[in-house]
Amino acid sequence: MHKLRLMIPGPTPVPPQVSEAMARPMIGHRSKDFAALMERLQSKLRQVLQTENEVIVTTSSGTGGMETAVANTVNPGDKVLVLEAGKFGERWLELTRVYGADVEELHFEWGRPYDLEAVKARLDAHPDIKAVFATLNETSTGVVHDIAGLGALLKGRDTLLVVDGVSGIGGIDFNPDETGVDILVTASQKALMVPPGLAIVSVSAKAWQVIEKCRSPRYYFSLKKARKSLAKWNTAYTPGVSLFFALEAALDLILDEGLVNVFHRHDLMARATRRAVKVLGLELLPPEEYASPVVTAVKAPDGIKVDDLRKLLLDKYGVLFAGGQASLKGKIFRIAHMGYADRMDVLTAVASLEMALVELGYPVQLGSGVRAAQEVFLGGAE
């Protein structure tokens, strides 16, 4: 028998307090109790998302939140710019095309950050671009993109900045208001430590002006309907009430720990993981200065098949790493350290990785990666 240890970028482990909250007796979603819950959630979400904007919660996946952002801002024929540097940048492409946008595409090498000069050149060449769609934390590559830089490029323009923060919010220190983000999308099942099923969307005053005039058809994903219901501390349609209970419990845990401490914890786990990986002779995918605090992407060792490594880790040691996606399938594996994770989770992941590599014939000095991570945790290495 072995325990399953999820070290994947979603769904992530759920704290017992969150699981317990989901077991509470059901309440009516049009009741005073639910209205009080919604009011509390609005305040707590604004604190965790670091925004003064209205925050809409819908019962859907993160992709549902992304579709909400597109459906409420893009009319057929509108020109938009999509920045693609990974699997979730590709999702923005797919969504904007479905809604009939005239899509300007900028593609970047997977594992590398956006080239802001290229973005500026495209914006200057197409002043009629209505919105830029970008990704904060690209989990498929382990890269954090420079959203603040994008916001600076768009300052003074009418163009909206729409950001997928699904895997970053709750683990990365990011202020959408200061960086000029108009619509920020996140979801429950990543660093927010809640099971899958909730999409969370913050909307700026500038974005609301566009939403009010948008002609694209939408029903369930209508932000106008959601806003109208939020004014009465309710939702437009039946919500996942138990997930709303869970969300408040998770937000309480984050706020009790303190945002500064939460971000420090994620940064520390990431530095320890990267240090261990390098000591083991493995190569990281992204440049260090753009490496994600919540997931580490590692290139496959020479002579080792990623699927064999992941299968051994899961079957024998109960540790689940993520594989590569799309063009990176079979080329990398990914170690997540987000949400309900701590130092001992990282040490367990590194120790398991060492043993699996040895069993597969890759030359590793047992304990070297663990020691490297321990030194980071103890402050002896960066």
N, C-alpha and C positions, 0 to 999 in steps of 0.2 A: 504494500500500500504506500502511496505517496500523495502529498498535498499538491494541488495545482496552484502554481504561482504565475499569475498573469503578468508578463513583462512586455505586453503589447500596447500599442497606442490606441486603445479602445476596443471593446469595453475594458475599463480598468477595474481594479478591485474596489469593493464598496465597503466603507467603514460600518461596523456593527450598529452605530447610532443611526445611520441612514437606513439600514435594513430594518431596524426596529421601527423607525418612523413609518415605513411602508406598511407595517402590520397594524397600524392604528385602525380603529373602526371607521368605516366609510361615513362621509358626510355628504349632504346635498350640495351640488355645485352652484346652486342658486341661493344658498343659505347665507345667513349672517356670518357664520363661522368661516365659510369659504371666502367671503368678502374680506374678512379680517386677515385671513392668510394671505390673500392677494396684496393687500396693503402692506403687510410686513415684508413680503417678497420684493415688492418694488423698491423699498428702501435698502434692503440687503443686497439686491442685485446691483443697484447703482453703486454701492460701496465696492463690491467685488469687481465689477466691470470698470470701475473708476470713471464713471460718466455721470453727467447731470441730465442726460437725455432720457426720454421715456424708453422703457424696456418692455418688450412684448414677449410673452412666453406662449408657445403653442405646443400641442401634443403631436410631435413629429420628430423625425431624425434631423441630424445636422444638415443633411441634403435638403430636407424640407425647409429649413431655415434659409439655405442658399437660394432655393427656388422662390421663397417668399420675397427675398431681396430683389430678384430679377423681375418677378411677376408684377411688382408694385412700382417699378421705376422705368422699365423698358417697353416702349411702344414698338410695334412692327416697323422696321425701317430706321429706327434710331441707331446712330453710330456709337459704338462702345469700344473700349480698348480692354482686352483681356491679356493679362500677364501670366504666361504659362511656364513654370519651371518644375513641374511635377504632376503627380496624379490628380491633385485637387485643383491645380490650375486648369487642368484638362476638364474638370467638372464645370468650372465657370464657362469654358468654351461651349460645352454641350448644352448647358442651360440657356445661355444667351442666344444660341442658334435656335433652340426650340421655340423661344419667344419672338423669333423673327428679327432679331437685331442685325444691323449691318456691322459685322464684327471685324475690327482691326485686331490682328493677332501679333503678339510679340513672344517669341519662343526663346528660352534660355537653357543653357546646358543644365541637365538635372544634377543637383549636388552643388550648384553655384548660385549666388544671389542675383537679384535683378541688376541689370546695368542701367542705372538711372539716367545716364547720358542718352542711351537708346530710347528710354521712355520719353525724355524731354523732346528728343528729335521727332518722335511720332506725334506727340501732343502738338508741337509747333506746326507740323505738316498738316494736321487735321484739327483745326480749332473748333470744329463742330462736334467733337467727341463729347457725348453726354455723360458718360460714366466710365470710370476705371475700376476693373474688378481684379482684386489681388488677394494673396494669401499671406497671412502673418507667419504661421508655422507650418511648413510643408512636411508633413510626417512621412511622406514617401521618400524623402531625401535627407531628413534631419537638418534642414536649413531654416533659420529665421530670417525673414526678409526685412528690408529697411523701409517700413511703412512710414516712419517719420520723414524720411527722405522723399517718399512719394507725396506725402501731405504738403511738404514744402514746395514741390513742383506745381501742385494744384492750387496753391494759395492765390487768391485773387481771380480764379477762374470760376465759371459756373459749373464746371464738371464735378460730378459726385465721386467720392472715393468709397467704394464698397469692399469690405474686407472679410474674408473667411478667417475667423479666429477660433474655429471649432476646437482645435487641439491645443491652442495656446492659452486661452483665457483661464485663469486660475493657477497657472504655472509660470507664466512669463509676465514680467512687469511691463505693462502696456497701458497707456492712457489714450483712449480713442479721441477724446475731446482735444487734448493738447496736440495730437498728431494730425488733426483735421479729418478724421474718419466720419463719414456721414451715415453709413449703415455698417454695423458690426454684427456678425453672426457667430454664435457659439452654440454649444450643445451640452447635454447633461453627462454624457458617458466618458468624458476624457478627464481633464484635471479637476473638474467639478465633482467627481466622485459619486455620481448618481447613475443608476442603470440607464440604458438607452431609452429614448422616448420623448425627450423634450428638446425643442429648439428655442433659442433665446436670441432676440434681435433688438439691438438698440438703434434708435433712429434720431437723427439731428433735425433741427428746425428747417434747415435747408433741404433735407431729404423729404420732409413732410410736404413741402411746397410742390415738389415733383410728384410725389405720390398722389396728391389731390387731383392732379391733372392727367395722371396716367390712364391710358385707354385700354391697356391689355386686359383680357378677360381673366378674372380670378374669382374664386368663391371661398373655399376653405382657407386659402392663403391670403385673404384680403387684410392688409394692415389697417385700412380705414375702418373696417368692421371691428377689428381687434382693439383699435384705439377707442372707439365708441364704447365698447364693453368695459375696457380698462377704466374709463372715467367713472364707472359704477363698481369698480373693483371686481370685475368678472371677466369671463372669456366669451368669445362669440359662439363657440360650440362646446360640446361636452369635453372637459379636460381629463387628463389622466390624474385624477385627484391624488392617488397614492404617490405618484411621482412628484407632485407638488409638495406633499409632506416631506418626501425625501430630499427635495431640493432645499427646503428651508433648513433641514437638519445639516446638510452639507455646507450650506452658506454659513451657518452658525459655527461649524468646526473651523472653517477658513478664517472667519472674523475673530474667533477666540484665539487662534494661533497668531493672527496678525498678518496682514498682507506682506509686510517687509520680511517676516520670518518665513512665510510660505515661499516667497520668491528666492530667498537665500537657500532654503532647503533644496529646492529644485536645482538651483545653480550648483550647489555643492555635490549633489548626486551625479549631475552631468559631468562635472570636472573629475570626480573619482572614477566614473565609468570610462571616460575617454583616456584618462591616465592608465588605467588597467589594460585597456585594449591595446594601447601603444606599447606598453611593456611586454605584452604577449607577442609582439611582433606583427600585429594586425594593423591594417590601414583604415583610417576613417574616410568616409566619403566627402563630407563638406569641409571647407576651410575652417580652421579653429575659430576664427573671429565671427563666423556666421553659424556656428554649431548650436543646435537647439538645446535649451535647458531641460526639455521634457522627453526627448528621444535621441538615441545615438545610433547613427547608421554606420555599419562596418562592412568593408569590402570582404568578399569571400576569400579565405586563405587559399594559397596555391595548393592545388591537388585535393581540396575538400569541397564536396558538393553541399551547398547551403541546405538543401532539403534533407540530406543525410544528417547534417549537424542538428537541425531543428527537430527532426524526428527522435534522435537519440536524447536530446535534452528533454523533450516532452515525455517520451516513453519511460526513460530510466530515472530521470531526476525531477520530473514534474514541473519543469520550467518551460514556459511558452514564450519564445521570441517570435517576432514577426519576420516574414520574408520580404523580399523586394517585390515591387509592383510594376506591371507593364514592362518597359524596357530594362528595368533593373531586376526583374525576376531572375532568380538564380545567381545574381551577382552580388547581392548584399543581404545581410540580416540586420534587424533593428531591435535594439534593447530600449524599451520604454521605462521611464522613471518619472511618472506623473501621477498627481493626485494622492491617493492613499498609499504612499510609498515612503520608505525611509532608508537609512544607511544599511541596515541589515538586509533589506531586500537587494540592494546593490551588491553587497558582499556575497550573498547567496547566488545571485546571477553570475557573478564573476567566477566563483568557485566551481559552479556547475559547468560553465563554459570551459574552464581549464581542463576538467576531467573529461568532458566530451571530446575536446580537441586531442587529448592524449590517446583516447580510445580509437580515434579515427586516424592516428598515425602522424599527427602534426606535432612538431617539436616544441614542447612547452615545458618550462620549469614550474612544476606544481607549486602554487603558493605565491608566485611572483606577482601575478595580477592582483591577487587579494591583498598582498602587502602594499602594493602601489596605491590601491584604493584606500586602504587603512591609513596610509601616510597622508593622503589628501584630507581624510576625515579628521585626522589628528593635527592638521595644520603644518605637516612637515614637507608637503609638496604641493605644487600648483599644477 
